[in-house]
Amino acid sequence: MPTALSVEPTTSCNLRCPECPSGLRSFTRATGMLKRDLYEKIIREAAPHLSYLHLYFQGEPFLHPEFLDLVKLADQHKIFTATSTNAHFLNDKTIPRILESGLKQMIVSVDGATQNVYKTYRVGGNLERVNKGIDQLIKERNARGLQFPQVIFQFLVTGKNEQEIPAVKEMAKKLQVDELQLKTAQIYGYENGSELIPNNQKYSRYIPVGDGKWKLKKEIRNKCWRMWQGAVVTWDGKVVPCCFDKDARHIMGNLKSTPMKQVWKQPQYQRFRKQLLSDRKQIDICKNCSE
């Protein structure tokens, strides 16, 4: 059974990031908010085998009106809870509730050290507001003598912000975040190049092959540990293999009607795993995967 799950609170987002279906409002699947009764069913059934829950897939989790209640329920079942956020909703009202919810890890998307660079990717975002919220959260957490949530800055390195890596390291140090992660960006249509591909190949998932063409840096091999470790659940209960299936094209079942223990061993899930082990390049969502 899966030891980890990503569960999507909502597909809604306040920003318009150019390489994100939520930001582009470009989903081919239905969009909406996770219902409380469905979530309770998922937690109840998965708790015996679940150790890690990422309350995120697409969208901004804090736009779900009951988000921190969802965190608290999982924490009460002794499940390690994490989320990813653009951190525009940290304020006097939410910060005390975050600290009391049991949230263990908060991954904050910060893709610039100055507003001018930050807004080129986090379109519609306000870096000052983000930093103010993070500063307040960490100070209040420390004042209470708490260890959690651990705050992780995630810097998506692109051709537009790579020059700010030293500055974002200083920013993370000043705010006393617990960790800074420099992450490579997934880029749609990378084959013909993109201004978002960094010049520093260390931070790129792609390498040039000549004539203006690009390919994945990592060879796609016929294996993937994720297929036996965890899964992703959309806001409406669909189970998909991993976070690269943003439009939920590979539906393995629906937790509204079927328990996870049954979905996990469905014939279509087993066929998907076998295909991955025999010829992974034929699976569309694997063609732009860094795993």
C-alpha positions in Angstrom: 0.0 0.0 0.0 1.2 3.6 -0.6 3.1 5.2 2.3 2.7 8.7 0.7 -0.1 10.6 -1.0 -0.6 14.0 -2.6 -4.1 15.2 -2.1 -5.3 18.3 -4.0 -7.3 20.8 -1.9 -8.2 23.0 -4.9 -7.2 23.8 -8.5 -7.8 27.5 -7.8 -4.9 29.9 -7.7 -4.4 33.6 -7.1 -1.3 33.8 -9.5 -0.8 33.2 -13.2 2.5 31.4 -13.6 3.3 30.7 -17.2 4.3 27.0 -16.9 1.5 25.9 -14.6 -2.0 24.7 -15.7 -3.5 26.5 -12.6 -1.8 29.8 -13.5 -2.7 29.5 -17.2 -6.3 28.3 -16.4 -5.6 25.6 -19.0 -6.8 22.4 -17.4 -8.6 19.9 -19.6 -10.1 18.2 -16.5 -12.8 19.6 -14.2 -11.7 22.1 -11.6 -13.0 22.7 -8.1 -12.5 22.2 -4.4 -12.0 19.1 -2.3 -15.2 18.2 -0.3 -14.7 17.6 3.4 -16.6 14.2 3.4 -14.4 12.8 0.6 -11.3 13.9 2.4 -12.4 12.3 5.7 -13.0 9.1 3.8 -9.5 9.2 2.2 -7.8 9.8 5.6 -9.9 7.2 7.4 -9.1 4.5 4.8 -5.4 5.4 4.2 -4.3 6.2 7.8 -3.2 2.7 8.6 -0.5 2.7 5.8 0.1 6.4 5.3 3.1 8.2 6.8 3.3 11.3 4.6 0.6 13.5 3.1 1.3 16.4 0.7 -1.8 18.6 0.7 -1.1 19.9 -2.7 -1.2 19.0 -6.4 -2.2 22.0 -8.4 -3.6 25.3 -7.2 -3.0 27.3 -4.0 -4.0 25.3 -1.0 -4.8 28.3 1.3 -7.7 29.2 -1.1 -9.6 26.2 0.3 -11.7 27.6 3.1 -11.1 24.6 5.3 -7.5 24.0 4.4 -6.1 24.1 8.0 -8.9 21.9 9.2 -7.8 19.3 6.6 -4.2 19.5 7.9 -5.4 19.1 11.5 -7.4 16.0 10.7 -4.4 14.3 9.1 -2.1 15.3 12.0 -4.6 13.8 14.5 -4.1 10.5 12.6 -0.3 10.7 13.1 0.4 11.5 9.5 3.3 13.8 8.6 1.7 16.8 6.7 3.3 19.0 4.2 2.0 21.6 1.7 3.3 23.9 -1.1 2.2 27.5 -1.3 2.9 30.9 -2.8 2.6 32.3 0.7 0.3 35.2 -0.1 -2.1 34.2 2.7 0.1 34.3 5.8 -1.2 37.0 8.1 -2.4 37.7 11.7 -5.4 35.4 11.3 -3.8 32.4 9.5 -0.4 32.2 11.2 -1.7 31.2 14.7 -4.0 28.6 13.0 -1.0 27.2 11.0 1.0 26.8 14.2 -1.9 25.0 15.9 -2.8 22.8 12.9 0.1 20.4 13.2 1.5 21.2 9.7 5.0 19.9 9.6 6.4 21.3 6.4 5.7 24.4 4.3 7.3 24.6 0.9 7.2 28.2 -0.3 7.6 29.0 -4.0 10.0 31.9 -4.3 11.4 32.4 -7.8 13.1 35.8 -7.4 15.0 37.9 -4.9 13.6 41.2 -6.3 10.0 42.0 -7.2 10.9 42.7 -10.9 12.4 39.2 -11.3 9.9 37.4 -9.0 6.9 38.7 -11.0 8.2 37.5 -14.4 7.3 33.9 -13.3 5.0 34.4 -10.3 2.8 36.6 -12.3 0.5 38.7 -10.1 2.6 38.0 -7.0 4.1 40.3 -4.4 7.5 39.3 -3.0 7.3 41.8 -0.1 4.0 40.3 1.0 5.5 36.8 0.9 8.6 37.8 2.8 6.6 39.6 5.5 4.4 36.6 6.0 7.3 34.2 6.2 9.2 36.4 8.6 6.1 36.7 10.9 5.5 32.9 10.8 9.0 32.0 11.7 9.3 34.6 14.4 6.0 33.5 16.0 6.9 29.8 15.7 10.3 30.4 17.4 8.7 32.6 20.1 6.4 29.7 21.0 9.3 27.3 21.1 7.9 25.2 18.3 9.8 23.2 15.8 7.2 23.0 13.1 6.3 23.8 10.4 9.7 23.7 8.9 9.8 26.4 6.2 11.5 25.5 2.9 12.1 28.1 0.2 11.9 26.5 -3.3 13.6 28.5 -6.0 12.6 27.4 -9.5 15.7 28.2 -11.5 15.0 29.7 -15.0 16.8 31.7 -17.6 15.1 34.8 -16.2 16.2 34.4 -12.5 19.4 32.4 -12.4 21.4 35.5 -11.8 19.6 36.0 -8.5 20.7 32.7 -6.9 23.3 34.5 -4.6 20.7 37.1 -3.6 18.0 34.5 -2.8 20.5 32.6 -0.6 21.0 35.8 1.4 17.3 36.4 1.6 16.7 32.8 2.9 19.5 33.4 5.5 18.0 36.7 6.6 14.6 35.2 7.1 16.0 32.2 8.8 14.1 29.7 6.7 15.0 26.1 7.5 16.1 25.1 4.0 16.6 26.5 0.5 16.1 24.2 -2.5 17.2 25.2 -6.0 14.9 23.3 -8.3 15.0 22.7 -12.0 12.0 23.8 -13.9 9.7 21.7 -16.0 9.1 23.5 -19.3 6.5 22.7 -21.9 7.7 22.5 -25.5 11.3 22.4 -24.4 12.3 20.6 -27.6 12.6 23.9 -29.5 14.2 25.8 -26.7 12.8 28.3 -24.3 13.9 31.6 -22.6 13.1 29.8 -19.4 15.9 27.2 -19.8 18.8 28.4 -17.6 22.2 29.1 -19.2 23.8 27.2 -16.3 23.3 23.6 -17.2 23.6 22.6 -13.6 20.1 23.9 -13.0 18.5 22.7 -16.3 16.6 19.5 -17.0 17.4 19.9 -20.7 20.6 20.0 -22.8 21.0 21.3 -26.4 21.5 18.8 -29.2 22.2 21.3 -32.1 20.1 23.1 -34.7 18.1 24.8 -31.9 16.8 21.5 -30.5 16.9 20.3 -26.9 16.4 17.0 -25.1 16.1 15.8 -21.5 19.4 15.7 -19.7 18.5 12.5 -17.9 17.8 9.4 -20.0 14.4 8.0 -19.5 15.0 4.5 -17.9 12.4 1.8 -17.5 11.9 2.2 -13.8 10.2 4.5 -11.3 10.0 3.9 -7.6 7.1 6.3 -7.2 4.7 3.7 -8.7 5.1 1.5 -5.6 5.5 4.3 -3.0 2.7 6.8 -3.5 0.0 8.3 -5.7 -1.8 11.6 -6.4 -5.5 12.3 -5.6 -7.3 15.1 -7.4 -9.9 17.3 -5.7 -12.7 15.1 -7.0 -11.2 11.8 -5.9 -9.4 10.6 -9.0 -6.2 8.6 -8.4 -3.4 9.3 -10.9 0.1 7.8 -10.8 2.1 10.9 -10.1 2.3 14.7 -10.1 3.3 14.8 -13.8 -0.2 13.8 -14.7 -1.6 17.3 -14.2 -4.6 16.8 -16.4 -5.4 13.4 -14.9 -5.2 11.4 -18.1 -4.2 8.2 -16.4 -7.0 7.6 -14.0 -6.5 4.4 -11.9 -9.8 4.7 -10.0 -11.9 7.1 -7.9 -11.8 7.1 -4.1 -15.4 8.4 -4.0 -16.6 4.9 -4.9 -13.6 2.6 -4.4 -11.2 2.1 -1.5 -7.5 2.8 -2.0 -6.6 -0.8 -1.2 -8.7 -1.8 -4.2 -7.6 1.0 -6.6 -3.9 0.3 -5.7 -4.2 -3.2 -7.3 -6.6 -2.4 -10.1 -5.8 -4.1 -13.5 -5.2 -0.7 -15.1 -2.7 0.2 -12.4 -0.8 -3.0 -12.8 -0.8 -2.6 -16.6 0.6 1.0 -16.2 3.4 -0.3 -13.9 4.3 -3.1 -16.4 4.4 -0.6 -19.3 6.7 1.6 -17.2 9.1 -1.3 -16.6 9.1 -2.5 -20.3 9.0 0.8 -22.3 8.5 3.9 -20.3 9.1 6.3 -23.2 5.7 5.3 -24.6 3.9 6.9 -21.6 3.2 10.6 -22.3 3.6 11.9 -18.8 7.1 10.3 -18.6 8.4 12.1 -21.6 9.2 15.3 -19.6 10.1 13.7 -16.3 13.3 14.4 -14.3 12.9 11.4 -12.0 
